[in-house]
């Protein structure tokens, strides 16, 4: 057998050694899961579970009505219904159909009325607010911030329209509902004045509103609790 010169043999051995080392560099490393948790594993780990629970608690006590109304005491309701604190989901208390409506004038009149009622029966009881879309809101600010009502003026085709009042809040207190009833009777008084007051000097064509039904205001009043003395 022919023997290779010593120099060639040494070079060959060196090349073989480099090839083995180069191949070893591409051996698959241990699975990443042994070093890094998957999302599922993270969620089930004690530390992460605690963080998720804290985040869930914060979400449950937040939101429009969770933070402002009742201090977020309705987490069970939030879990059962993800839209439980949606401010657009109100309970319609009454709606008055109108034969004619002048939205701008009525909005000014009712806004001024509500501003004048903010300290009734006590200072800071109510907070009046007009939204960008023109809806008038009365927030029950004191003592428990458990609810609010909104007044929506809608102009329909042909000059007709509606005035709708809704209640908002996950669990309005009995105190709120009593004060709400008193306020809504006063709102109806204001609308009655706009519809029928000073008949000698203001003709029907110049009024801010004309009822589609002559008993429309009284019909709305009948849907409220009986008027109580303040």
C-alpha positions as CSV (number, residue, x, y, z in Angstrom):
1,X,0.0,0.0,0.0
2,X,1.3,3.4,-1.0
3,X,2.0,5.7,2.0
4,X,1.1,9.4,1.9
5,X,3.8,11.8,2.7
6,X,3.7,13.1,6.4
7,X,2.8,16.6,5.3
8,X,-0.2,15.4,3.2
9,X,-1.4,13.2,6.0
10,X,-1.4,16.1,8.5
11,X,-3.4,18.3,6.1
12,X,-5.9,15.5,5.5
13,X,-6.5,15.0,9.3
14,X,-6.9,18.7,9.8
15,X,-9.6,18.9,7.1
16,X,-11.5,15.9,8.5
17,X,-11.4,17.5,12.0
18,X,-12.8,20.8,10.6
19,X,-15.6,19.0,8.7
20,X,-16.7,17.2,11.9
21,X,-16.8,20.5,13.8
22,X,-18.7,22.3,11.0
23,X,-21.4,19.6,10.9
24,X,-21.8,19.6,14.7
25,X,-22.6,23.3,14.5
26,X,-25.8,22.5,12.6
27,X,-27.1,19.8,14.9
28,X,-30.6,20.8,15.9
29,X,-30.6,22.7,19.2
30,X,-32.9,21.6,22.0
31,X,-36.6,22.5,21.4
32,X,-37.3,26.1,22.2
33,X,-40.2,25.0,24.5
34,X,-37.6,23.7,27.0
35,X,-36.4,27.3,27.4
36,X,-39.4,29.5,26.4
37,X,-43.0,29.0,27.5
38,X,-45.8,29.0,24.9
39,X,-48.7,31.4,25.3
40,X,-50.8,28.6,26.8
41,X,-48.0,27.7,29.3
42,X,-47.6,31.4,30.2
43,X,-51.3,31.8,30.8
44,X,-51.3,28.7,33.1
45,X,-48.2,29.6,35.1
46,X,-48.8,30.8,38.6
47,X,-47.1,34.2,38.1
48,X,-48.9,34.9,34.8
49,X,-52.2,33.7,36.2
50,X,-51.9,36.2,39.0
51,X,-51.2,39.0,36.5
52,X,-54.1,38.0,34.4
53,X,-56.4,38.0,37.4
54,X,-55.3,41.4,38.4
55,X,-55.8,42.7,34.8
56,X,-59.3,41.1,34.8
57,X,-60.2,42.7,38.1
58,X,-59.0,46.1,36.8
59,X,-61.1,45.7,33.6
60,X,-64.1,44.6,35.6
61,X,-64.0,47.7,37.8
62,X,-63.3,50.0,34.9
63,X,-65.4,51.2,32.0
64,X,-67.8,54.0,31.9
65,X,-70.3,52.8,34.5
66,X,-67.8,50.5,36.4
67,X,-65.6,53.5,37.2
68,X,-68.2,56.3,37.5
69,X,-71.3,54.4,38.7
70,X,-71.3,52.4,41.9
71,X,-67.5,52.0,42.0
72,X,-67.4,48.9,39.8
73,X,-69.5,46.7,42.0
74,X,-71.1,44.8,39.1
75,X,-68.3,42.4,37.9
76,X,-70.7,39.5,37.7
77,X,-73.0,41.5,35.3
78,X,-69.9,42.4,33.2
79,X,-69.0,38.7,33.0
80,X,-72.5,37.7,31.9
81,X,-72.9,40.5,29.4
82,X,-69.9,42.2,27.8
83,X,-72.0,45.2,26.8
84,X,-73.5,45.7,30.3
85,X,-71.8,49.2,30.6
86,X,-72.6,50.4,27.1
87,X,-73.8,54.0,27.5
88,X,-75.9,53.6,24.3
89,X,-78.0,50.8,25.8
90,X,-80.5,52.7,27.9
91,X,-84.0,51.9,29.1
92,X,-86.6,54.0,27.3
93,X,-88.7,55.6,29.9
94,X,-91.0,57.5,27.5
95,X,-91.1,58.9,24.0
96,X,-93.3,61.8,22.9
97,X,-94.2,62.0,19.2
98,X,-94.3,65.5,17.8
99,X,-96.1,67.0,14.8
100,X,-93.6,69.7,14.7
101,X,-90.2,70.2,16.3
102,X,-87.6,73.0,16.3
103,X,-84.7,71.0,17.7
104,X,-82.3,73.9,18.3
105,X,-84.8,76.0,20.3
106,X,-85.9,73.0,22.4
107,X,-82.3,71.9,23.1
108,X,-81.5,75.4,24.4
109,X,-84.6,75.5,26.5
110,X,-84.1,72.1,28.0
111,X,-80.3,72.6,28.5
112,X,-81.0,75.8,30.5
113,X,-83.6,74.0,32.5
114,X,-81.3,71.1,33.4
115,X,-78.5,73.5,34.3
116,X,-80.9,75.2,36.7
117,X,-81.7,71.8,38.3
118,X,-78.1,70.7,39.1
119,X,-78.4,71.7,42.8
120,X,-81.8,70.2,43.4
121,X,-82.4,69.0,46.0
122,X,-78.9,69.6,47.3
123,X,-75.8,71.3,45.9
124,X,-74.1,69.1,43.3
125,X,-76.8,66.5,43.2
126,X,-76.9,66.5,39.4
127,X,-74.4,67.3,36.6
128,X,-75.9,68.5,33.3
129,X,-74.0,67.8,30.1
130,X,-74.7,68.3,26.4
131,X,-73.0,65.7,24.1
132,X,-71.5,66.4,20.7
133,X,-74.5,64.8,19.1
134,X,-76.9,67.1,20.9
135,X,-78.1,64.6,23.5
136,X,-78.7,66.2,26.9
137,X,-77.6,64.1,29.9
138,X,-78.3,64.5,33.6
139,X,-75.8,62.6,35.7
140,X,-76.6,61.7,39.3
141,X,-73.4,63.0,40.8
142,X,-74.3,62.9,44.5
143,X,-74.7,60.9,46.7
144,X,-74.1,57.6,44.8
145,X,-73.4,58.2,41.1
146,X,-75.5,55.1,40.2
147,X,-77.3,56.4,37.1
148,X,-78.1,59.1,34.6
149,X,-80.9,59.9,32.2
150,X,-80.6,61.3,28.6
151,X,-83.0,63.4,26.5
152,X,-82.7,62.8,22.8
153,X,-84.4,65.2,20.3
154,X,-84.9,63.6,16.8
155,X,-86.2,65.5,13.8
156,X,-87.9,63.3,11.2
157,X,-89.1,64.0,7.7
158,X,-91.8,66.6,7.2
159,X,-90.8,68.6,10.2
160,X,-92.1,65.9,12.6
161,X,-90.0,64.5,15.4
162,X,-89.7,62.8,18.8
163,X,-88.4,63.5,22.3
164,X,-87.1,60.3,24.0
165,X,-85.9,59.9,27.5
166,X,-83.7,57.0,28.6
167,X,-82.2,55.8,31.8
168,X,-78.6,54.6,31.9
169,X,-76.6,52.8,34.5
170,X,-76.1,49.1,35.6
171,X,-78.0,49.3,38.9
172,X,-79.6,52.7,39.6
173,X,-80.3,53.1,43.3
174,X,-83.7,53.8,44.8
175,X,-82.4,57.2,45.7
176,X,-81.5,57.9,42.1
177,X,-84.9,56.6,40.8
178,X,-86.8,58.9,43.2
179,X,-84.8,62.0,42.2
180,X,-85.0,61.0,38.5
181,X,-88.8,60.8,38.7
182,X,-88.9,64.3,40.2
183,X,-86.6,65.7,37.5
184,X,-88.5,64.1,34.7
185,X,-91.8,65.5,35.9
186,X,-90.2,68.9,35.8
187,X,-88.9,68.2,32.3
188,X,-92.5,67.4,31.2
189,X,-93.6,70.6,32.9
190,X,-91.1,72.5,30.8
191,X,-92.3,70.8,27.6
192,X,-95.9,71.5,28.5
193,X,-95.1,75.2,28.8
194,X,-93.3,75.1,25.4
195,X,-96.3,73.4,23.9
196,X,-99.2,75.3,25.5
197,X,-97.9,78.2,27.5
198,X,-98.9,81.8,26.7
199,X,-101.4,80.8,24.0
200,X,-102.6,84.4,23.6
201,X,-99.3,85.7,22.3
202,X,-97.6,82.7,20.7
203,X,-99.4,81.0,17.8
204,X,-99.0,77.3,17.1
205,X,-96.9,78.1,14.0
206,X,-94.3,79.8,16.2
207,X,-94.0,77.2,18.9
208,X,-90.9,75.1,19.4
209,X,-93.0,72.0,19.4
210,X,-96.5,70.8,18.5
211,X,-97.7,67.5,19.9
212,X,-98.8,64.8,17.5
213,X,-101.3,63.7,20.2
214,X,-102.9,66.2,22.5
215,X,-102.3,64.0,25.5
216,X,-98.8,63.1,24.6
217,X,-97.2,64.7,27.6
218,X,-99.8,63.3,30.1
219,X,-99.3,59.9,28.5
220,X,-95.5,60.2,29.2
221,X,-96.2,61.4,32.7
222,X,-98.3,58.3,33.3
223,X,-95.3,56.1,32.7
224,X,-93.4,57.7,35.6
225,X,-93.9,57.1,39.3
226,X,-96.5,59.3,40.9
227,X,-95.2,62.8,41.6
228,X,-93.9,63.2,45.1
229,X,-93.3,66.3,47.1
230,X,-89.6,67.3,47.2
